[in-house]
Amino acid sequence: MTDIAGVVLFILVIGVVNSYVSISMCFILAFLQVRRYGETALSSLVSQARLQKYEANLTNSKSFSRCFTLITFLPFAPDNVICYLAGPSDMSTHRVILPILLRNPLSVAFYSIGWFNLLQFIGFL
C-alpha cells in the first residue's frame, strides 16, 4: 500500500523514492525490533502457525540465510514476516540489511510504475 500511496500523493519519481525509503526502513526496523526484544516480540508479531512453518529453517542458519535472501528478492513475498523471523536467527545485521537495500529499489520502482500506469489508464490520476 505504501507504493500506491507514494504514487498517488507525490509525483512518480518522488513517490518511488519515498516508497523505497519507507519500505526499507520498515523492514530493517522489523528485524531490529525482534533482534532487541526477542521471542516475546516475535510471538506477538507472527502467528504460531507461521512460526511453526519456518521453525525448521530457523535452526539451520545457512538454510535460513538462503531462504531470507531468496524471499526478499521475490516481488510479493511476506517480507515483513521474514524480517521478523530473521531477528532471533544467527544472521548478522549486515546479512539482513544488505538484501533489503539491494532488492527494494527495482521492486519498488516496477511496482510503483505499474500502479501509476494502471491508475492513469482507469482515469484516477
Buried (B, 14 or more C-beta within 10 A) or exposed (E): EBBBBBBEEBEBEEBBBBBBBBBBEBBBEBBBBBBEBEEEBBEEBBEEEBBEEBEEBBEEEEEBBEBBBEBBBEEEBEBBBBBBBBBBBEBEEEBBBEBBEEBBEEBBBEBBBEBBEEBEEEEEE
